[in-house]
Amino acid sequence: MSDELAELLRAAARGDFPPPDGGTRVIAQPNGRDAGVFAFTAHSVVCADEDPAWVRERLAATGADPLAAAMHPVFLAALLARTGRVMDCVDLVSVADALPGVPGLALREIEDPDHPRVARARAYRDEVRVWEAGGGLLVLGRGVAGRWEAAIEVDEEARGRGLGPALALAARHLAPDSAVWAQQSPGNARSVRAFQKAGFRPVGSEALLSAAPPPPVRTSGHVG
């Protein structure tokens, strides 16, 4: 197992970023689940158990600016095809320092909520915990390379009252580590604003490569 990705993320949380040299590094996956492409200012990291020579060849084949080639759709599509993995989208990644004390928001922890965001969290994270608060949901769990990640959801009727930023701020009090991370689709401006209002700072972007779901079970047509 490689700790290189975890060390890279811990450094980024401290504000210590890779050199802006225009390069792309290839590092080993920390485990079988976590693979992806991570872009910082003028430096990209491909975390996949793949041949670095193949990665460099495919990056050059995009014809894109080297500073952006690792996130180019042509390269990502080639990497997905080679690894047999799937991805959702390229996310903005932000991080915030953990805060002492209890959250200022009244929260109720729930054990097994029937909510799509919770089901999704459990597919990508370990040690998932969930809280609800007056039309909002906060999910915390261990995600990429063991980092603590937060996700929030606010019901439509509860929006416009500052609940999103309050949930994101609560995550900073509840995270059992020195930092807590969040991923947002760049087009989801409401979510981006909520996390930034709660003190989360953008550090880069990432495209996570997940293991493809298993094919449907097929029967041979007989009962045995």
N, C-alpha and C positions, 0 to 999 in steps of 0.2 A: 504494500500500500504506500502511496506517495502522500506526503504532507505538504507538497509544494503549493497546491492551490489554497489550502487552509492558511499557510503562511502569507501568501500573496494577499488574501482577503483581510487577514488581521492587520497587515501593514497598511492597506488602503483605508481601513477603518480609522487608523491613527493619522491618516493624511500623508502617508509615505507611499508614493506611487512609483510604478516602473518608470525608467528613464524615457522621456519623450523622444525616442530615437527613430521612430518610424518603423520599428521592427515588429515581427510576429514570432513569438515563441511557441513551441509545442512542448507540453508537459504531460506527464502520466496522469491518468484518472486516479482520484483518491480511493475509489471503490467502483463496483460494477454499476452503480446507479448514476453517479454524477459525472456527466460529460457536457461539454459546451464550449462556446466561444465567448471570451470576455474582452471588451474593448475599453481601454483607458485613453487618456489624452496621448495621441501619437504613439500608442503601443498596444498591441493585441496579444492575447494568449489563447491558444487552442488547447483545450484540456481534453485529450482523447488518446486512447492507446493506438495511435496510428503512426505511420512512417513519416517523419518530418520532411523527407525529400518529396513525398507525394503531396503533402500540404503546401509546400513552397511552389510546386509545379502548378497546382490548382489555383493558388492565389494569383500567380502570374497570368494564368489563362483568363482571369476575369477581365483583364484590361482596365481595371479600375485604379484609381489613385491608391498607392500602397497603404496610405493612412486609413483607408476605408475598406480595403479589399476583404478583410476577414469577416465583415458583416455584409458583404455583397450577396444578393440572393443566389447568384450563380455558384459561388463557393459554398454557401450553406446547403444548397440543393445537392451538390456533389458530395459533401460530407455526410449528409443524411443518407444518400443512396449507398455510400460505401460502408457506413456503420449499421445500416438497417434500423436507424432510430427515427424518431419523430420529434417535431417541435411545434410550439404554438406561435410565438412571435418573438421579436426582439424587444426586450424590456429595458426601460430605464431602471438603474439600480441605485438605491440610496441607503444611507446608513446614519444611525444616531447613537450617541453614547447613552448607556443605561443611566437611569436616575435613581437616587435613593428614595426610600419611603414608599407609601402606598399611593395608588392613583387617586386623583381628585374626583374621578368619575365613579359613581356607584355601579359596580359590576356584579353579576351573578355567574359563577362558573357552572357550566353545564357539561354533563358527561358524554351523552351520545346524541347530539342534535341531528335532526334530519334536514340538512341544509347542503346545497350543492357546493358551496365554498368549503365547507368542512370536509366533505368527501374528497374534493380535489386536494386539499391540504394533506390528507392522509395518504394520498397516492404519491406525494412528492416529499413528505417530511416525516420525521420520527418525533416521538414524545409530544404529540399534538395536544394542546390544551385550548379550550374555547370558553369565552365569556360573552354574555349578552347584557345590553344596557338600553332599555327604552327604544327599541327599534333599530338597534345596531348590534353588530357582531364583531368580536375581536378573536383572531386565531393566532396562536404562537406555536412554533415547532422548529425542530432542527432540520435544516434543509441542506443546501449545497456545502459540502466539505464540513458539515457539522455546525455551520453558523446558525444562529437563531434568527428566524424570519417571522415577520408580522404581516397579516392580511386583515383588512377590515371590510365590512359590508354595512351599508346604511339603507334601511327601507325608504322607498320613495316618499312616503308621508312624513318621515322623520328628518328629511333633508332641509337644509337652510337654517339650521339652528346650531351649527358648530359641532355636531356630534362626531363627524368624521375626524377632524383634528383632535378632538378629545379622546377618541379611541386610539388614534395613532400615538398620542402623548402617553396614554395609559400603558401602551406596549413598552415604552421606555422604562416605566417603573416595574413592570412585571418580568422583563427579560432577565434570566438568571446568569447572564454573561455581561461582559463589559460593553458590548455593543449589540444593537439589534438592526436587522436589515429589512428592506422592503423592495419589492419589484412592482413597477407600474408600467402598463402600456403607455408609450409617449402620447398617444392620442387621448388618453383618459385624463384630461386636464383637471377635472374635479379631484381625482385621486392624487394626482401629482401635487396640487395645491394643498390638499389636506395634510399630506405627509410633510411637505416643506414647512407648513405653518407650525407643525409639531416639532420642528427642529431637525428633520431628516435632511441630509445634504447629498446631492447627487455625486456619484463617484465614477460612473461609467455606464456601459450597457452590456447586456448579455443575451445570448441565445442558448437556452438549455436544450440538450439533446436527451430525450427520454427513451427508454426501451419501448419498442413497439408493443402494443397489446397483443396477447396471444391470439392466434386465429380461432374462429369458432370451432367447437367440437363437431366433428362429422361422424355420423354412424355409417355402418356398412349395410344397413337395411334389414339386419336380422336382430332378434332379441335373444340374449343369451345370459 
